[in-house]
């Protein structure tokens, strides 16, 4: 059975060439409406959907009358600013008939590499999905520079899949899978339908060719697959320019699957377990019992903290007998922890002067 059929949370990446007509610069509304049917069907099946969408620069440059060819950074930023609002409105309009709510999230590379910003982004995804919203994600091209760019939305989609804990990532591409060579130039190239491991030999097969409006090629897709697989997420590369591509994939359509080892939660726990603690939280007997029952760590159960840790750092959680109970990513820095230890969650705003997270360490960010 294909991973899509058993998925609980899916990220779909859509490139500019699928969304925007290369000649007219207009949205391909017929194709987009087919995708809306797909999203509605997946939601009806009880699955969470996130969309990583290119297209803002391609739309904006048409509105601004910019010439064909490579744009300067400033031109790209201006085009993105104009196109992004049109792109967000298009998704809102095509999904509104299905009573599906949408939200726009714009990310830069710093949002995935900085621990605190990563946790903020992850919390936002969690909250939106809990509200039954479909997040529409794009790189923040209006402010991103070369130093802070993902560079292509394949890599961005893989990072989003990791942040959101998705178990399937679908890259809608201009090819129907991963080939042993470039099928456009190599008649002997063969598609590999299932890939269990990314070897140096397989990486060497990846080419760099992309479409006129796209930044990524097959090499970036392999990079995305590495990130996804390490996060417990299987990834499919398939031809996107078909009516209702997700339905086609669900029905056994042609593609290449990069198979994850394990599930997103297990992969995240494994990642946390390898990190070195930057400090310690000491908990009372009640909190120790709650942790063993699978609960998050709340301020009320904390006796105190040790070390100069910052928000998002790894901390060791110990009981009053100095026995280690767990490790986890902390939602407050050391100074804040010492202020709210032993206090109720409802008191956090009054003590710190601003509202904070309900838990010191959430159970999803903890390894016992």
BELZI-V20507 format. One record per residue. N is the residue number from 0. PSI is psi in whole degrees, -180 to 180 (NA if undefined). Layout:
n psi
N PSI
N PSI
This chain:
n psi
0 133
1 145
2 -30
3 -35
4 -21
5 7
6 151
7 -29
8 126
9 136
10 131
11 124
12 130
13 125
14 165
15 -39
16 -29
17 -34
18 -36
19 129
20 125
21 -31
22 -43
23 -21
24 11
25 157
26 143
27 82
28 -36
29 -45
30 -41
31 -37
32 -33
33 -39
34 -37
35 -39
36 -42
37 -49
38 -43
39 -41
40 -41
41 -39
42 -40
43 -31
44 1
45 16
46 145
47 142
48 134
49 140
50 126
51 113
52 127
53 -177
54 -17
55 -42
56 -43
57 -38
58 -44
59 -37
60 -31
61 -45
62 -39
63 -2
64 30
65 149
66 164
67 163
68 -173
69 132
70 154
71 166
72 -44
73 -40
74 -42
75 -41
76 -42
77 -43
78 -40
79 -42
80 -39
81 -42
82 -30
83 -40
84 -34
85 -37
86 -46
87 -40
88 -37
89 -45
90 -40
91 -42
92 -38
93 -24
94 -16
95 -39
96 -21
97 10
98 36
99 125
100 145
101 159
102 149
103 130
104 124
105 127
106 153
107 172
108 -35
109 -29
110 -16
111 -23
112 -30
113 124
114 -45
115 -43
116 -34
117 -47
118 -38
119 -46
120 -44
121 -42
122 -37
123 -46
124 -45
125 -45
126 -42
127 -44
128 -34
129 -27
130 10
131 34
132 148
133 108
134 135
135 113
136 141
137 160
138 143
139 76
140 -16
141 -24
142 -16
143 139
144 176
145 -32
146 -23
147 20
148 146
149 -35
150 -25
151 155
152 -5
153 -50
154 -40
155 -44
156 -39
157 -40
158 -39
159 -42
160 -40
161 -47
162 -44
163 -6
164 36
165 150
166 -7
167 135
168 128
169 118
170 111
171 114
172 -176
173 7
174 160
175 21
176 -172
177 129
178 159
179 -14
180 -176
181 110
182 -16
183 -21
184 -13
185 106
186 -20
187 -5
188 137
189 143
190 139
191 116
192 -36
193 128
194 117
195 -33
196 144
197 107
198 164
199 -35
200 -41
201 -40
202 -35
203 -22
204 -21
205 132
206 -180
207 0
208 135
209 179
210 171
211 -37
212 -3
213 148
214 -28
215 157
216 -165
217 -31
218 -42
219 -28
220 -36
221 -40
222 -41
223 -40
224 -40
225 -48
226 -46
227 -49
228 -39
229 -23
230 7
231 25
232 125
233 147
234 136
235 139
236 123
237 162
238 121
239 -23
240 60
241 159
242 128
243 70
244 -36
245 -37
246 -42
247 -43
248 -41
249 -30
250 17
251 25
252 159
253 133
254 178
255 130
256 126
257 112
258 128
259 154
260 106
261 -171
262 168
263 -41
264 -44
265 -40
266 -40
267 -43
268 -39
269 -41
270 -45
271 -41
272 -25
273 -8
274 150
275 127
276 142
277 -4
278 -172
279 141
280 131
281 128
282 157
283 179
284 -37
285 -43
286 -39
287 -43
288 -41
289 -41
290 -42
291 -22
292 5
293 18
294 162
295 162
296 118
297 158
298 -34
299 -29
300 5
301 128
302 -36
303 177
304 155
305 143
306 166
307 46
308 155
309 167
310 134
311 -10
312 159
313 135
314 153
315 138
316 119
317 158
318 -178
319 -7
320 10
321 19
322 129
323 129
324 -37
325 171
326 147
327 169
328 123
329 143
330 -2
331 158
332 174
333 -43
334 -41
335 -42
336 -45
337 -25
338 -36
339 -2
340 135
341 1
342 161
343 152
344 -36
345 -14
346 -9
347 -47
348 -42
349 -38
350 -46
351 -20
352 3
353 152
354 145
355 -172
356 150
357 -33
358 149
359 -44
360 118
361 149
362 -29
363 -19
364 27
365 142
366 124
367 NA
